Amino acid sequence: MTSGKRLHAKIKPYAGMVHGIAHPLRLAIAFSLAKEGELPVWQIIELLKVSPELVSHHLEVMRKTGWVKRVRIGKRVTYSIIPRNLVEIHRLLLYT
């Protein structure tokens, strides 16, 4: 079992990644995208019943931390979950 300084050193790189979904609204967005697949921003806003500004802010945090992918076609913007981080967090929790 890893503990103390070794554990801290092993998990530190994951802190920024976890920050990307460490908010109730970000978790709700991640859940919605994982369940529904690619969604336009307006549909995320409707599903979660929150302001467009709030959704945009949290999607940007999630994009910068590698949780979602943004695709723009004209004025339409859609987001989808990137499963890589889910796999990495799962691996960290199981094998640390």
KOLMAR-882813 format. One record per residue: residue number from 1; x, y, z of N, C-alpha, C, O in turn. Coordinates in nm, 4 decimals. Layout:
NUM/X/Y/Z/X/Y/Z/X/Y/Z/X/Y/Z
...
This chain:
1/0.0852/-0.1186/0.0000/0.0000/0.0000/0.0000/0.0889/0.1236/0.0000/0.1866/0.1307/0.0745
2/0.0548/0.2201/-0.0832/0.1272/0.3458/-0.0900/0.0701/0.4418/0.0145/-0.0517/0.4515/0.0297
3/0.1576/0.5125/0.0864/0.1094/0.6074/0.1871/0.2086/0.7221/0.2010/0.3162/0.7210/0.1412
4/0.1702/0.8208/0.2810/0.2578/0.9329/0.3117/0.3004/1.0120/0.1893/0.2199/1.0398/0.1004
5/0.4289/1.0480/0.1860/0.4822/1.1311/0.0787/0.4723/1.0635/-0.0573/0.4493/1.1294/-0.1587
6/0.4898/0.9326/-0.0589/0.4804/0.8605/-0.1864/0.3390/0.8688/-0.2437/0.3214/0.8874/-0.3641
7/0.2386/0.8551/-0.1570/0.0999/0.8656/-0.2017/0.0717/1.0064/-0.2519/0.0130/1.0247/-0.3585
8/0.1140/1.1054/-0.1745/0.0927/1.2450/-0.2138/0.1553/1.2726/-0.3506/0.0922/1.3344/-0.4363
9/0.2779/1.2275/-0.3710/0.3462/1.2483/-0.4990/0.2745/1.1765/-0.6130/0.2718/1.2256/-0.7259
10/0.2176/1.0625/-0.5841/0.1498/0.9845/-0.6874/0.0168/1.0470/-0.7295/-0.0191/1.0414/-0.8471
11/-0.0562/1.1061/-0.6361/-0.1883/1.1603/-0.6681/-0.1866/1.3078/-0.7077/-0.2834/1.3571/-0.7657
12/-0.0782/1.3786/-0.6772/-0.0724/1.5221/-0.7057/-0.1021/1.5565/-0.8519/-0.1750/1.6527/-0.8764
13/-0.0498/1.4834/-0.9491/-0.0799/1.5170/-1.0885/-0.2291/1.5084/-1.1242/-0.2725/1.5672/-1.2232
14/-0.3058/1.4369/-1.0453/-0.4483/1.4196/-1.0729/-0.5338/1.5327/-1.0156/-0.6524/1.5413/-1.0475
15/-0.4775/1.6184/-0.9330/-0.5550/1.7235/-0.8664/-0.6220/1.8179/-0.9654/-0.7398/1.8502/-0.9498
16/-0.5487/1.8625/-1.0668/-0.6077/1.9514/-1.1671/-0.7172/1.8834/-1.2459/-0.8190/1.9446/-1.2785
17/-0.6960/1.7560/-1.2766/-0.7963/1.6801/-1.3498/-0.9253/1.6685/-1.2693/-1.0345/1.6899/-1.3218
18/-0.9113/1.6345/-1.1420/-1.0283/1.6183/-1.0562/-1.1004/1.7519/-1.0378/-1.2232/1.7566/-1.0305
19/-1.0233/1.8597/-1.0304/-1.0833/1.9938/-1.0187/-1.1835/2.0185/-1.1318/-1.2833/2.0880/-1.1130
20/-1.1567/1.9623/-1.2469/-1.2431/1.9827/-1.3636/-1.3848/1.9319/-1.3479/-1.4739/1.9756/-1.4207
21/-1.4080/1.8407/-1.2546/-1.5455/1.7952/-1.2299/-1.5854/1.8079/-1.0831/-1.6915/1.7601/-1.0430
22/-1.5002/1.8726/-1.0027/-1.5244/1.8831/-0.8587/-1.6213/1.9961/-0.8258/-1.5896/2.0870/-0.7491
23/-1.7377/1.9885/-0.8843/-1.8444/2.0854/-0.8589/-1.9747/2.0144/-0.8956/-1.9784/1.9410/-0.9943
24/-2.0806/2.0343/-0.8189/-2.2059/1.9640/-0.8483/-2.2579/1.9859/-0.9906/-2.3066/1.8919/-1.0535
25/-2.2480/2.1089/-1.0420/-2.2965/2.1342/-1.1774/-2.2076/2.0657/-1.2820/-2.2579/2.0151/-1.3823
26/-2.0758/2.0639/-1.2589/-1.9868/1.9950/-1.3524/-2.0133/1.8456/-1.3527/-2.0102/1.7819/-1.4580
27/-2.0392/1.7896/-1.2360/-2.0737/1.6479/-1.2299/-2.2050/1.6210/-1.3033/-2.2186/1.5192/-1.3712
28/-2.3012/1.7115/-1.2898/-2.4290/1.6965/-1.3598/-2.4088/1.7051/-1.5111/-2.4703/1.6295/-1.5863
29/-2.3236/1.7962/-1.5556/-2.2929/1.8080/-1.6983/-2.2260/1.6794/-1.7466/-2.2637/1.6248/-1.8503
30/-2.1268/1.6310/-1.6716/-2.0557/1.5078/-1.7092/-2.1530/1.3904/-1.7161/-2.1483/1.3112/-1.8102
31/-2.2398/1.3793/-1.6181/-2.3393/1.2720/-1.6176/-2.4298/1.2821/-1.7393/-2.4557/1.1820/-1.8061
32/-2.4783/1.4032/-1.7687/-2.5678/1.4232/-1.8835/-2.5001/1.3874/-2.0144/-2.5595/1.3213/-2.0996
33/-2.3756/1.4308/-2.0306/-2.3032/1.4008/-2.1543/-2.2707/1.2519/-2.1652/-2.2768/1.1954/-2.2744
34/-2.2365/1.1883/-2.0544/-2.2073/1.0457/-2.0570/-2.3330/0.9653/-2.0928/-2.3259/0.8641/-2.1625
35/-2.4454/1.0117/-2.0445/-2.5719/0.9416/-2.0685/-2.6275/0.9694/-2.2078/-2.6729/0.8777/-2.2763
36/-2.6242/1.0951/-2.2495/-2.6889/1.1363/-2.3743/-2.5954/1.1392/-2.4942/-2.6412/1.1372/-2.6084
37/-2.4650/1.1437/-2.4697/-2.3701/1.1588/-2.5807/-2.3462/1.3058/-2.6090/-2.3531/1.3883/-2.5180
38/-2.3185/1.3392/-2.7325/-2.2920/1.4780/-2.7712/-2.4203/1.5609/-2.7606/-2.5258/1.5208/-2.8098
39/-2.4091/1.6783/-2.6948/-2.5249/1.7653/-2.6762/-2.4900/1.9093/-2.7125/-2.3794/1.9557/-2.6846
40/-2.5847/1.9801/-2.7749/-2.5642/2.1235/-2.7946/-2.5789/2.1967/-2.6612/-2.6452/2.1485/-2.5693
41/-2.5169/2.3118/-2.6526/-2.5185/2.3892/-2.5277/-2.6610/2.4185/-2.4826/-2.6922/2.4060/-2.3642
42/-2.7483/2.4575/-2.5761/-2.8854/2.4928/-2.5373/-2.9565/2.3755/-2.4704/-3.0382/2.3951/-2.3804
43/-2.9255/2.2535/-2.5143/-2.9902/2.1373/-2.4551/-2.9365/2.1083/-2.3144/-3.0114/2.0635/-2.2275
44/-2.8088/2.1334/-2.2921/-2.7519/2.1192/-2.1576/-2.8190/2.2192/-2.0643/-2.8541/2.1858/-1.9511
45/-2.8364/2.3417/-2.1123/-2.9027/2.4467/-2.0334/-3.0445/2.4035/-1.9968/-3.0859/2.4180/-1.8818
46/-3.1193/2.3505/-2.0944/-3.2560/2.3049/-2.0688/-3.2608/2.1872/-1.9720/-3.3455/2.1836/-1.8828
47/-3.1706/2.0910/-1.9891/-3.1687/1.9736/-1.9020/-3.1421/2.0103/-1.7566/-3.2042/1.9553/-1.6657
48/-3.0490/2.1041/-1.7350/-3.0048/2.1356/-1.5992/-3.0769/2.2545/-1.5372/-3.0641/2.2798/-1.4174
49/-3.1528/2.3274/-1.6189/-3.2319/2.4413/-1.5689/-3.1455/2.5458/-1.4985/-3.1775/2.5901/-1.3881
50/-3.0352/2.5847/-1.5638/-2.9482/2.6896/-1.5105/-2.9179/2.7894/-1.6212/-2.9482/2.7650/-1.7380
51/-2.8583/2.9013/-1.5838/-2.8347/3.0091/-1.6792/-2.7295/2.9699/-1.7836/-2.6399/2.8902/-1.7560
52/-2.7419/3.0267/-1.9032/-2.6424/3.0002/-2.0082/-2.5006/3.0385/-1.9658/-2.4046/2.9690/-1.9993
53/-2.4877/3.1487/-1.8924/-2.3557/3.1939/-1.8480/-2.2907/3.0925/-1.7541/-2.1709/3.0656/-1.7633
54/-2.3702/3.0375/-1.6651/-2.3190/2.9398/-1.5695/-2.2754/2.8115/-1.6408/-2.1689/2.7568/-1.6122
55/-2.3583/2.7647/-1.7332/-2.3228/2.6447/-1.8094/-2.1966/2.6700/-1.8907/-2.1068/2.5859/-1.8934
56/-2.1889/2.7844/-1.9567/-2.0706/2.8174/-2.0374/-1.9439/2.8195/-1.9524/-1.8402/2.7672/-1.9933
57/-1.9523/2.8793/-1.8357/-1.8367/2.8856/-1.7458/-1.7887/2.7451/-1.7101/-1.6701/2.7141/-1.7216
58/-1.8819/2.6609/-1.6669/-1.8435/2.5272/-1.6227/-1.7968/2.4395/-1.7390/-1.7065/2.3576/-1.7219
59/-1.8566/2.4555/-1.8556/-1.8093/2.3816/-1.9725/-1.6667/2.4228/-2.0087/-1.5862/2.3392/-2.0497
60/-1.6360/2.5496/-1.9937/-1.5004/2.5961/-2.0245/-1.3983/2.5368/-1.9270/-1.2898/2.4957/-1.9681
61/-1.4329/2.5323/-1.7986/-1.3444/2.4694/-1.7001/-1.3247/2.3219/-1.7358/-1.2129/2.2706/-1.7314
62/-1.4322/2.2557/-1.7705/-1.4247/2.1142/-1.8062/-1.3435/2.0920/-1.9343/-1.2720/1.9926/-1.9468
63/-1.3551/2.1843/-2.0281/-1.2784/2.1736/-2.1521/-1.1293/2.1915/-2.1245/-1.0466/2.1159/-2.1754
64/-1.0957/2.2913/-2.0442/-0.9552/2.3186/-2.0140/-0.8888/2.2059/-1.9339/-0.7675/2.1870/-1.9424
65/-0.9673/2.1321/-1.8571/-0.9117/2.0234/-1.7770/-0.9280/1.8871/-1.8449/-0.9002/1.7836/-1.7844
66/-0.9724/1.8875/-1.9687/-0.9760/1.7654/-2.0482/-1.0951/1.6741/-2.0288/-1.0893/1.5566/-2.0653
67/-1.2035/1.7258/-1.9718/-1.3212/1.6417/-1.9498/-1.4177/1.6406/-2.0663/-1.4868/1.5412/-2.0888
68/-1.4236/1.7515/-2.1417/-1.5172/1.7584/-2.2543/-1.4471/1.8076/-2.3798/-1.3441/1.8748/-2.3749
69/-1.5072/1.7715/-2.4923/-1.4595/1.8162/-2.6231/-1.5673/1.9057/-2.6823/-1.6858/1.8728/-2.6775
70/-1.5258/2.0194/-2.7383/-1.6182/2.1147/-2.7994/-1.6058/2.1048/-2.9511/-1.4955/2.1009/-3.0056
71/-1.7204/2.1008/-3.0181/-1.7231/2.1006/-3.1639/-1.8132/2.2148/-3.2081/-1.9284/2.2249/-3.1659
72/-1.7586/2.3008/-3.2941/-1.8353/2.4143/-3.3448/-1.8590/2.3941/-3.4940/-1.7654/2.3744/-3.5714
73/-1.9866/2.3996/-3.5325/-2.0248/2.3956/-3.6735/-2.1146/2.5166/-3.6961/-2.2319/2.5166/-3.6588
74/-2.0573/2.6195/-3.7579/-2.1294/2.7453/-3.7723/-2.1523/2.8061/-3.6359/-2.0581/2.8267/-3.5594
75/-2.2797/2.8354/-3.6051/-2.3130/2.8911/-3.4742/-2.3438/2.7827/-3.3715/-2.3530/2.8105/-3.2519
76/-2.3593/2.6615/-3.4176/-2.3944/2.5507/-3.3278/-2.2683/2.4977/-3.2579/-2.1678/2.4675/-3.3222
77/-2.2766/2.4873/-3.1254/-2.1658/2.4352/-3.0456/-2.2176/2.3147/-2.9679/-2.3180/2.3231/-2.8971
78/-2.1478/2.2032/-2.9823/-2.1847/2.0837/-2.9072/-2.0671/2.0398/-2.8208/-1.9514/2.0718/-2.8483
79/-2.0997/1.9669/-2.7176/-1.9981/1.9134/-2.6267/-2.0200/1.7637/-2.6106/-2.1325/1.7140/-2.6175
80/-1.9100/1.6936/-2.5890/-1.9166/1.5511/-2.5568/-1.8104/1.5211/-2.4516/-1.7098/1.5911/-2.4404
81/-1.8352/1.4163/-2.3756/-1.7428/1.3772/-2.2688/-1.6206/1.3085/-2.3307/-1.6322/1.2386/-2.4313
82/-1.5051/1.3288/-2.2703/-1.3838/1.2569/-2.3092/-1.3605/1.1514/-2.2021/-1.3258/1.1859/-2.0891
83/-1.3786/1.0253/-2.2340/-1.3726/0.9218/-2.1308/-1.2340/0.8952/-2.0721/-1.2232/0.8283/-1.9692
84/-1.1291/0.9454/-2.1344/-0.9923/0.9189/-2.0878/-0.9740/0.9527/-1.9397/-0.9147/0.8740/-1.8660
85/-1.0238/1.0681/-1.8950/-1.0074/1.1065/-1.7541/-1.0815/1.0118/-1.6608/-1.0333/0.9830/-1.5513
86/-1.1972/0.9632/-1.7023/-1.2699/0.8666/-1.6203/-1.1865/0.7407/-1.6005/-1.1806/0.6853/-1.4907
87/-1.1225/0.6964/-1.7078/-1.0367/0.5775/-1.7001/-0.9177/0.6048/-1.6087/-0.8815/0.5194/-1.5278
88/-0.8562/0.7230/-1.6205/-0.7402/0.7575/-1.5376/-0.7766/0.7638/-1.3893/-0.7024/0.7131/-1.3052
89/-0.8898/0.8254/-1.3570/-0.9320/0.8340/-1.2163/-0.9630/0.6948/-1.1639/-0.9262/0.6615/-1.0512
90/-1.0294/0.6140/-1.2434/-1.0595/0.4766/-1.2046/-0.9310/0.3998/-1.1764/-0.9212/0.3293/-1.0760
91/-0.8330/0.4134/-1.2643/-0.7035/0.3461/-1.2463/-0.6350/0.3946/-1.1197/-0.5795/0.3144/-1.0447
92/-0.6383/0.5250/-1.0952/-0.5765/0.5815/-0.9746/-0.6392/0.5224/-0.8484/-0.5682/0.4809/-0.7567
93/-0.7713/0.5187/-0.8442/-0.8404/0.4704/-0.7255/-0.8184/0.3206/-0.7015/-0.8104/0.2761/-0.5870
94/-0.8088/0.2453/-0.8078/-0.7927/0.1012/-0.7929/-0.6501/0.0577/-0.7625/-0.6285/-0.0382/-0.6884
95/-0.5527/0.1281/-0.8196/-0.4160/0.0775/-0.8146/-0.3176/0.1633/-0.7346/-0.1964/0.1438/-0.7442
96/-0.3687/0.2575/-0.6564/-0.2791/0.3399/-0.5751/-0.2741/0.2875/-0.4338/-0.2040/0.3436/-0.3496
